[in-house]
């Protein structure tokens, strides 16, 4: 491999640096190779504006009127002293207000065996969504007095969901209406 090919492959160059390599001394070429390698190690995520890093600040900035798919995978660590229930509810409410069609929610827990915290409760706004076509929900619960009214739902996956007999009846009614 020539020095130019090696330089191009190290730096992701498209071959436009040929003149630079020919005109520079060998010492200068080594310096350019080192600079390119350093660029590959830069933490570009930390350089982004704070608003792009923090979900709470980004979601309200979205100007789209609808969201096709919204997926949230979240791990609760109970000993961290922070409750994220309100934030998750806010994110889900945002998705529902944007007429989300495919909603995937996976909540996982790293729980101290002595803790007896309740699993995350789905927000009531989610139970009345008429835009959701596909719902995949794992490791959550439905509030006792919540009435499920998923009129557009065509696909439902529930895993480790805490619900009452009334909710099971409501879900069965929704599923039976798919065949009509």
C-alpha positions as CSV (number, residue, x, y, z in Angstrom):
1,X,0.0,0.0,0.0
2,X,1.4,3.4,-0.9
3,X,1.7,6.2,1.6
4,X,-1.1,8.0,0.0
5,X,-3.4,5.0,0.1
6,X,-2.5,4.5,3.8
7,X,-3.2,8.1,4.6
8,X,-6.5,8.0,2.8
9,X,-7.7,4.9,4.5
10,X,-6.7,6.2,7.9
11,X,-8.4,9.5,7.6
12,X,-11.4,8.6,5.6
13,X,-10.2,10.9,2.8
14,X,-11.8,10.6,-0.6
15,X,-8.4,11.0,-2.5
16,X,-8.4,14.8,-2.8
17,X,-5.3,15.1,-0.6
18,X,-2.9,13.9,-3.3
19,X,-1.5,17.4,-3.9
20,X,-1.1,17.9,-0.2
21,X,1.0,14.7,0.2
22,X,3.2,15.4,-2.8
23,X,4.0,19.0,-1.8
24,X,4.7,18.3,1.9
25,X,7.9,16.9,3.3
26,X,7.8,13.4,4.9
27,X,7.9,15.0,8.3
28,X,4.8,17.1,7.6
29,X,3.0,14.0,6.2
30,X,3.6,12.1,9.5
31,X,2.1,15.0,11.4
32,X,-1.0,15.0,9.1
33,X,-1.5,11.2,9.7
34,X,-1.3,11.8,13.5
35,X,-3.9,14.6,13.3
36,X,-6.3,12.4,11.4
37,X,-6.0,9.6,13.9
38,X,-6.7,12.1,16.7
39,X,-9.9,13.2,14.9
40,X,-11.2,9.6,15.0
41,X,-10.9,9.6,18.8
42,X,-12.9,12.9,19.4
43,X,-16.1,12.5,21.5
44,X,-18.5,14.1,19.1
45,X,-21.6,13.4,21.2
46,X,-20.3,15.6,24.0
47,X,-19.8,18.4,21.5
48,X,-23.5,18.5,20.6
49,X,-25.7,21.2,22.0
50,X,-27.3,20.4,25.4
51,X,-30.8,20.5,23.9
52,X,-29.9,17.6,21.5
53,X,-28.5,15.5,24.3
54,X,-31.5,15.8,26.7
55,X,-34.7,14.2,25.5
56,X,-37.0,16.5,27.4
57,X,-35.6,19.5,25.5
58,X,-35.7,17.8,22.1
59,X,-39.2,16.4,21.9
60,X,-41.0,19.7,22.1
61,X,-38.8,21.0,19.2
62,X,-40.1,18.4,16.8
63,X,-42.3,20.2,14.3
64,X,-43.8,17.1,12.6
65,X,-47.5,16.6,13.1
66,X,-47.4,12.8,13.4
67,X,-44.9,10.1,14.6
68,X,-45.0,6.8,12.8
69,X,-43.0,4.9,15.4
70,X,-42.0,5.7,19.0
71,X,-39.8,3.2,20.9
72,X,-38.7,3.6,24.5
73,X,-36.5,1.2,26.3
74,X,-35.9,2.2,29.8
75,X,-34.1,0.6,32.8
76,X,-35.1,1.6,36.3
77,X,-32.4,1.4,39.0
78,X,-34.3,1.9,42.2
79,X,-31.3,2.7,44.3
80,X,-30.4,5.8,42.3
81,X,-32.9,7.9,44.3
82,X,-34.6,9.3,41.1
83,X,-38.1,8.6,39.9
84,X,-38.5,8.8,36.1
85,X,-42.2,7.9,36.1
86,X,-43.2,11.5,35.3
87,X,-40.7,11.9,32.5
88,X,-41.7,8.6,30.8
89,X,-45.4,9.7,31.1
90,X,-44.5,13.1,29.5
91,X,-42.7,11.3,26.6
92,X,-45.6,8.9,26.0
93,X,-48.1,11.8,26.2
94,X,-46.0,13.6,23.6
95,X,-46.0,10.6,21.3
96,X,-49.8,10.1,21.7
97,X,-50.4,13.8,21.0
98,X,-48.4,13.4,17.8
99,X,-50.7,10.6,16.7
100,X,-48.1,7.8,17.1
101,X,-49.1,4.7,15.1
102,X,-46.5,2.2,16.4
103,X,-45.6,2.4,20.1
104,X,-43.1,0.1,21.7
105,X,-42.5,0.5,25.4
106,X,-40.0,-1.8,27.3
107,X,-39.4,-1.0,30.9
108,X,-36.8,-3.1,32.7
109,X,-36.0,-3.1,36.4
110,X,-32.9,-3.6,38.4
111,X,-34.5,-4.0,41.8
112,X,-33.1,-4.5,45.2
113,X,-35.0,-7.6,46.5
114,X,-36.1,-5.6,49.6
115,X,-37.7,-3.0,47.5
116,X,-41.5,-3.3,46.8
117,X,-42.0,-0.4,44.3
118,X,-44.9,-0.6,41.9
119,X,-44.1,-1.1,38.2
120,X,-44.5,1.8,35.9
121,X,-48.2,2.7,35.3
122,X,-49.2,3.5,31.7
123,X,-50.6,7.1,31.5
124,X,-54.3,7.4,31.0
125,X,-53.8,9.4,27.8
126,X,-52.4,6.2,26.3
127,X,-55.5,4.2,27.1
128,X,-57.7,6.5,24.9
129,X,-55.4,6.8,21.9
130,X,-57.2,6.4,18.6
131,X,-54.0,6.6,16.5
132,X,-52.1,3.6,17.8
133,X,-52.2,0.7,15.3
134,X,-49.5,-1.4,16.9
135,X,-48.7,-1.5,20.6
136,X,-45.9,-3.5,22.2
137,X,-45.7,-3.0,26.0
138,X,-43.5,-4.9,28.4
139,X,-43.2,-4.8,32.2
140,X,-45.8,-2.1,33.0
141,X,-49.2,-2.0,34.6
142,X,-52.5,-0.4,33.7
143,X,-54.2,1.7,36.4
144,X,-57.2,0.1,38.1
145,X,-59.8,2.7,37.0
146,X,-58.4,3.0,33.4
147,X,-60.7,2.2,30.5
148,X,-59.0,0.9,27.4
149,X,-60.3,2.4,24.2
150,X,-57.9,1.5,21.5
151,X,-60.2,1.9,18.5
152,X,-57.6,1.7,15.8
153,X,-55.4,-1.0,17.3
154,X,-54.5,-3.9,15.0
155,X,-51.5,-5.5,16.7
156,X,-51.0,-6.0,20.4
157,X,-48.1,-7.5,22.3
158,X,-48.2,-7.5,26.1
159,X,-45.4,-9.1,28.2
160,X,-45.4,-9.1,32.0
161,X,-48.2,-6.6,32.2
162,X,-50.0,-6.1,35.4
163,X,-53.7,-5.7,34.8
164,X,-57.1,-6.5,36.2
165,X,-59.8,-8.8,35.0
166,X,-61.7,-5.8,33.6
167,X,-58.8,-4.9,31.4
168,X,-58.5,-8.4,30.1
169,X,-62.2,-8.2,29.1
170,X,-61.6,-4.9,27.4
171,X,-58.6,-6.2,25.5
172,X,-60.5,-9.3,24.4
173,X,-63.3,-7.1,23.1
174,X,-60.8,-5.0,21.1
175,X,-59.2,-8.1,19.6
176,X,-62.6,-9.6,18.8
177,X,-63.5,-6.5,16.9
178,X,-60.5,-6.9,14.6
179,X,-62.2,-9.8,12.9
180,X,-65.4,-7.8,12.2
